[in-house]
Amino acid sequence: MSQSLKFVQEHLDESGPTDVTETFQTWLALVERLKQKVADRFELERDPSTEILEDFGGETGAKGRVRGYAGPEIDWMVHSHMENAAAGFCNVHLTIWLGPQIKVPHFGMALGCFPQGWFFLDSVPRSYLVTDTDSFDRYYEPVNARWEELQSNSLLEPFVSRSAFVRAGLSPTAFCHMAPAGEEMTQLVTEVAEEHLDRWLGWVDAAEAVPVAERAALSADDEAIRRNIAERDPANVMGDRYFGAETTQRLVRALWGGDRKLPRALEHEAHPGR
């Protein structure tokens, strides 16, 4: 099985301009559908800090949107996209960071092109799985067979980041692959993404409550993980390229909630009437 050790920008620069508008529109529709399923399950409110990012653009013709949400059960959710699809680049995100009332892994999903189709789906760990074997047995071992199936799929090429930090943040069952953009890939990704969300929602519904005394520490760790992932992402250079450093820094803060106005999920518990 072939794989290449490259950053996103290297793939894009080596491939040359390729219009990926059709795949971008497919990713947008898929993520919108999944986001609506999440909104039907959870109480969510748009954070005012992201209203400035409802529609932004750059001199290259690139455009984007970032919407951040929070609620009693969801500490921070990002529904976003960034694209210069006519030139071969797009990225569509749905990431959901739970509050500390349960210890289910966070939900990660990003779909893109550069210009090959690309997808990332993961259950972000909230503990060290080698010692927290209960979480490993519940959330990761049952997904391993599906992970093996995708690893052996001849359509897909594993995407392996050159960044050691990025690799350190992946769970053992992270799906991260590339394939030629087209109908075959989008059908497969749609199936796996819907499966990923439905599985995660089932985990949430079946979860036991975290003891109150442990929730503040879990909440702090969650935010540290979220911030580090956002700030250390090597693909942030694509934001610099398309939108400039100042806008990119605002985008990065939006991904982890650095400018948020709404209370964190832990604060909802302390002030249930808010």
C-alpha positions in Angstrom: 0.0 0.0 0.0 1.5 3.3 -1.0 1.6 6.4 1.1 3.3 9.8 0.9 4.7 11.9 3.7 3.6 15.4 2.7 2.0 18.4 4.1 -1.3 19.6 2.6 0.4 22.5 0.9 2.9 20.2 -0.7 0.2 18.1 -2.3 -1.6 21.2 -3.6 1.6 22.9 -5.0 2.8 19.7 -6.8 -0.5 19.0 -8.4 -1.3 22.3 -10.1 -4.7 24.0 -10.4 -7.7 21.6 -10.6 -11.3 22.6 -10.2 -12.8 20.7 -7.3 -16.0 22.6 -7.0 -18.3 19.6 -7.5 -16.6 17.6 -4.7 -16.6 20.7 -2.5 -20.4 21.1 -3.0 -20.8 17.4 -2.1 -18.8 17.9 1.1 -20.8 21.0 2.1 -24.1 19.2 1.7 -23.0 16.1 3.6 -21.6 18.2 6.5 -24.8 20.3 6.6 -26.9 17.2 6.8 -24.8 15.8 9.7 -24.8 19.1 11.5 -28.6 19.2 11.4 -28.7 15.8 13.0 -26.5 17.1 15.8 -28.7 20.2 16.2 -31.8 17.9 16.5 -30.1 16.1 19.4 -28.5 18.9 21.4 -29.4 22.3 22.6 -27.0 24.7 20.7 -26.6 28.4 20.5 -24.4 30.3 17.9 -21.6 32.1 19.7 -21.6 35.8 18.8 -17.8 35.8 18.5 -18.0 33.9 15.2 -20.5 36.1 13.5 -17.7 38.2 12.1 -16.6 35.0 10.3 -19.9 34.3 8.6 -18.5 35.3 5.2 -14.8 36.2 4.8 -12.5 36.2 1.7 -9.1 36.9 0.4 -7.5 38.6 -2.6 -6.9 35.2 -4.2 -10.6 34.5 -4.5 -10.7 32.2 -1.6 -13.7 32.3 0.7 -14.8 30.8 4.0 -17.2 30.6 6.9 -16.8 29.6 10.5 -19.8 29.1 12.9 -19.1 28.2 16.5 -21.8 26.8 18.8 -22.0 25.9 22.5 -24.6 24.5 24.9 -25.2 22.6 28.1 -23.8 19.4 26.8 -21.5 20.7 24.0 -18.6 22.8 25.1 -17.7 23.9 21.6 -18.8 22.9 18.1 -17.3 24.2 14.9 -19.2 24.0 11.5 -16.9 25.6 8.9 -15.4 25.7 5.5 -12.6 27.3 3.7 -12.1 27.0 -0.1 -10.5 28.1 -3.3 -12.2 25.3 -5.1 -11.5 26.6 -8.6 -7.8 26.3 -7.8 -8.0 22.8 -6.2 -8.5 23.5 -2.5 -11.3 23.0 0.0 -11.8 22.1 3.6 -15.1 21.4 5.4 -15.2 20.8 9.2 -17.6 19.5 11.8 -15.9 19.1 15.2 -17.8 18.6 18.4 -16.2 19.0 21.8 -18.3 17.6 24.6 -18.7 19.1 28.1 -17.2 17.2 31.0 -20.5 15.7 32.2 -19.6 12.5 30.2 -16.2 11.1 29.0 -17.2 10.0 25.5 -14.5 10.9 22.9 -14.9 14.1 21.1 -16.2 14.0 17.5 -13.8 15.0 14.7 -14.5 15.3 11.0 -12.8 17.2 8.2 -13.4 16.6 4.5 -11.3 18.3 1.8 -9.5 18.4 -1.6 -6.0 19.5 -2.4 -6.8 18.6 -5.2 -7.2 14.8 -4.4 -10.2 14.0 -2.2 -9.3 13.7 1.5 -11.1 12.8 4.6 -10.4 12.7 8.3 -12.7 11.1 10.9 -11.7 10.5 14.5 -12.9 10.0 18.0 -10.6 12.3 19.9 -9.4 10.6 23.1 -9.9 12.3 26.5 -7.4 10.1 28.4 -4.3 8.0 27.9 -5.7 4.8 26.4 -2.9 2.5 27.5 -3.9 3.1 31.1 -7.6 3.9 30.5 -8.3 0.5 29.1 -12.1 0.9 29.8 -12.3 3.8 27.3 -10.1 1.8 24.8 -12.3 -1.3 25.1 -15.5 0.7 24.8 -14.7 3.2 22.0 -11.7 2.0 20.0 -11.4 -1.7 19.9 -14.9 -2.2 18.4 -14.0 0.2 15.5 -10.7 -1.5 14.7 -12.3 -3.9 12.2 -13.7 -1.0 10.2 -10.3 0.7 10.4 -8.6 -2.4 9.0 -11.2 -2.5 6.2 -10.5 1.0 5.1 -6.7 0.5 5.3 -7.0 -2.3 2.9 -9.4 -0.5 0.5 -7.6 -0.2 -2.9 -9.3 3.1 -3.6 -7.7 4.8 -0.6 -4.2 6.0 0.1 -3.4 6.6 3.8 -2.6 10.2 4.5 0.3 10.5 6.9 1.2 13.9 8.1 4.9 14.9 8.4 4.0 16.6 11.6 4.8 14.5 14.7 2.4 16.5 16.7 -0.4 15.9 14.3 0.3 12.1 14.5 0.5 12.3 18.3 -3.1 13.6 18.4 -4.7 10.8 16.4 -6.5 7.9 18.0 -5.6 4.3 17.0 -8.7 4.1 14.9 -8.5 7.5 13.1 -9.6 7.3 9.5 -7.3 9.6 7.4 -7.1 8.9 3.7 -6.8 10.4 0.2 -8.3 9.2 -3.1 -9.1 10.6 -6.5 -12.0 13.0 -6.1 -15.2 11.6 -7.7 -18.4 9.7 -7.2 -16.8 6.5 -5.9 -14.9 8.3 -3.2 -17.8 10.6 -2.1 -20.1 7.6 -1.8 -17.6 5.8 0.5 -17.0 8.9 2.6 -20.7 9.6 2.9 -21.2 6.1 4.2 -18.3 6.2 6.7 -19.1 9.7 7.9 -22.8 8.9 8.6 -21.7 5.8 10.4 -19.2 7.7 12.4 -21.8 10.3 13.6 -24.4 7.7 14.4 -21.9 5.6 16.4 -20.9 8.7 18.3 -24.4 9.7 19.1 -25.1 6.2 20.4 -22.0 6.5 22.7 -23.3 9.8 24.0 -26.8 8.4 24.8 -25.3 5.4 26.6 -22.6 7.2 28.6 -22.4 7.3 32.4 -22.0 10.6 34.2 -18.5 11.8 35.2 -18.2 12.4 39.0 -18.7 16.1 39.7 -15.3 16.4 41.4 -13.5 15.3 38.2 -15.2 17.6 35.8 -13.2 20.8 36.1 -9.9 18.9 35.4 -11.5 17.2 32.4 -12.8 20.5 31.1 -9.4 22.1 31.4 -7.7 19.2 29.6 -10.3 19.3 26.8 -9.7 23.0 26.1 -5.9 22.5 26.1 -6.2 19.6 23.6 -8.5 21.7 21.4 -6.3 24.8 21.5 -3.1 22.9 20.8 -4.6 21.1 17.9 -5.8 24.3 16.4 -2.7 26.3 17.0 -0.2 23.7 15.9 -1.9 22.6 12.7 0.6 22.8 9.9 -2.2 23.4 7.4 -2.7 26.9 9.0 -0.2 28.1 6.4 -3.1 27.6 3.9 -5.0 30.2 5.8 -2.0 32.6 5.7 -1.8 32.0 2.0 -5.4 32.7 1.2 -6.5 35.2 3.9 -3.4 36.7 5.5 -1.9 36.1 9.0 -4.4 38.4 10.9 -7.5 36.6 9.6 -5.9 33.2 10.0 -5.2 33.9 13.7 -8.8 34.9 14.2 -9.8 31.6 12.4 -7.5 29.6 14.7 -9.0 31.2 17.8 -12.5 30.4 16.5 -11.6 26.7 16.1 -10.8 26.4 19.8 -13.1 29.1 21.2 -10.5 31.6 22.1 -12.9 34.6 21.6 -16.0 32.9 22.8 -18.8 34.8 24.5 -21.0 32.0 25.6 -20.3 30.1 28.9 -18.5 26.8 28.8 -20.5 23.6 29.4 -19.0 23.4 32.9 -20.4 26.8 33.7 -23.9 25.6 32.7 -23.7 23.1 35.5 -22.7 25.8 38.0 -25.4 28.2 36.8 -28.2 26.0 35.4 -30.5 29.0 34.8 -28.1 30.7 32.4 
